[in-house]
């Protein structure tokens, strides 16, 4: 569900950010798991974009990975990974999960 929501978000207009934010807020008890899933998925996007598909972990999600590859540059994929990796620091800084999620996904959309 995390990957499906993210792919729909990447492929949609700017207003879809609210759908992904709502999804994360409804599942905030699983935020660490969701962050790990999204990190692994974006690493797979980087592997496909760098012509190293043999390193892809989520082979069952290859179609979704390719869809994201079509919509993002390699630079954007790295920026998205950086933003996701920065989320725990933001949690410490803001202490407000809702604000962190809004900031994270607004930033992800801007680096596409």
Residue pairs with C-beta under 8 A, 6 or more apart in sequence:
1 23
2 34
2 37
2 38
2 41
3 37
3 38
3 41
3 58
3 61
3 64
4 64
5 19
5 20
5 23
6 20
6 38
6 41
6 68
7 64
7 67
7 68
8 16
8 19
8 20
9 16
9 17
9 19
9 20
9 105
9 108
9 109
10 67
10 68
10 71
10 72
10 112
11 67
11 71
12 19
14 109
17 102
17 105
17 106
17 109
20 105
21 98
21 101
21 102
21 105
24 31
24 34
24 101
24 105
25 97
25 98
25 101
27 34
28 97
31 97
35 84
35 87
38 84
39 81
39 84
39 85
40 57
40 58
41 58
41 61
41 64
41 65
41 68
42 77
42 80
42 81
42 84
43 57
43 81
44 55
44 56
44 57
44 58
44 61
44 65
45 65
45 68
45 69
45 72
45 77
46 74
46 77
46 78
46 81
47 53
47 55
47 56
48 56
48 62
48 65
48 66
48 69
49 69
49 73
49 74
49 77
50 74
53 62
56 62
56 65
58 65
68 77
71 112
72 80
72 112
75 111
76 111
76 112
79 111
80 108
80 111
83 104
83 107
83 108
83 111
84 104
84 108
87 100
87 104
90 99
90 100
90 103
90 104
91 97
91 100
94 100
94 103
